[in-house]
């Protein structure tokens, strides 16, 4: 299970964790564990709508707002990605930027929930 995998990798401040399954039953369990880790980057694949729903679900599960704020999603810099290779490139660009302490100016903003 993904949450067990996160526990088994012994995360540290050089670790990036990305959930890619599109299945909240798997991704959210891994994210619960990842957000409690020392990983410098925690992200999840998904649309803006799904990313907002994921944040709401994590809050309902008792995850603190500061932990939820660590979650990157939708992942990747906005570069007009249209295929898996471009999505991977945008994700890796974001991970490198976060690692290097660069402000993420190319991100699409999540809409505020009503």
KADASUL-V517052 format. One record per residue. N is the residue number from 1. RES is the residue in one letter. PHI is phi in whole degrees, 0 to 359 (NA if undefined). OMEGA is omega as a letter, one per 40 degrees, with the letter a starting at -180 (NA if undefined). D_LAST is the distance of its C-alpha to the last C-alpha in whole Angstrom. Layout:
N,RES,PHI,OMEGA,D_LAST ; N,RES,PHI,OMEGA,D_LAST
This chain:
1,X,NA,a,34 ; 2,X,303,a,31 ; 3,X,295,i,31 ; 4,X,292,i,34 ; 5,X,297,i,35 ; 6,X,298,i,33 ; 7,X,297,a,35 ; 8,X,285,a,38 ; 9,X,275,i,38 ; 10,X,50,a,38 ; 11,X,297,i,35 ; 12,X,216,a,36 ; 13,X,290,i,35 ; 14,X,255,a,36 ; 15,X,264,i,34 ; 16,X,245,a,31 ; 17,X,237,a,29 ; 18,X,228,i,28 ; 19,X,268,a,26 ; 20,X,235,a,27 ; 21,X,278,a,27 ; 22,X,70,a,24 ; 23,X,250,a,24 ; 24,X,302,i,22 ; 25,X,297,i,25 ; 26,X,268,a,27 ; 27,X,298,a,25 ; 28,X,294,i,22 ; 29,X,295,i,26 ; 30,X,295,a,27 ; 31,X,293,i,24 ; 32,X,304,i,24 ; 33,X,288,a,28 ; 34,X,295,a,28 ; 35,X,293,i,25 ; 36,X,265,a,28 ; 37,X,261,i,30 ; 38,X,269,a,32 ; 39,X,305,i,31 ; 40,X,282,a,30 ; 41,X,220,i,28 ; 42,X,228,a,25 ; 43,X,220,i,24 ; 44,X,215,i,22 ; 45,X,292,i,23 ; 46,X,155,i,20 ; 47,X,287,i,18 ; 48,X,299,i,14 ; 49,X,297,i,12 ; 50,X,294,i,15 ; 51,X,296,i,15 ; 52,X,293,i,11 ; 53,X,299,i,12 ; 54,X,298,i,15 ; 55,X,298,i,14 ; 56,X,296,i,12 ; 57,X,297,i,15 ; 58,X,297,i,17 ; 59,X,296,i,15 ; 60,X,295,i,16 ; 61,X,277,i,20 ; 62,X,91,i,20 ; 63,X,287,a,20 ; 64,X,293,i,20 ; 65,X,297,i,17 ; 66,X,295,i,20 ; 67,X,290,i,21 ; 68,X,298,i,18 ; 69,X,295,i,18 ; 70,X,285,a,22 ; 71,X,284,i,20 ; 72,X,267,i,21 ; 73,X,180,e,19 ; 74,X,299,a,19 ; 75,X,280,i,23 ; 76,X,95,i,25 ; 77,X,281,i,25 ; 78,X,283,i,24 ; 79,X,235,a,28 ; 80,X,75,a,27 ; 81,X,301,i,28 ; 82,X,230,a,29 ; 83,X,217,a,32 ; 84,X,305,a,32 ; 85,X,296,i,34 ; 86,X,291,i,32 ; 87,X,297,i,29 ; 88,X,299,i,31 ; 89,X,298,a,33 ; 90,X,295,i,29 ; 91,X,295,a,28 ; 92,X,295,i,32 ; 93,X,298,i,31 ; 94,X,294,a,28 ; 95,X,300,i,30 ; 96,X,296,i,33 ; 97,X,299,i,31 ; 98,X,297,i,29 ; 99,X,303,a,33 ; 100,X,270,i,34 ; 101,X,72,a,32 ; 102,X,272,i,30 ; 103,X,294,a,27 ; 104,X,275,a,25 ; 105,X,269,a,25 ; 106,X,264,a,24 ; 107,X,272,i,21 ; 108,X,279,a,18 ; 109,X,277,i,15 ; 110,X,291,i,12 ; 111,X,288,i,9 ; 112,X,293,i,6 ; 113,X,286,a,4 ; 114,X,266,NA,0
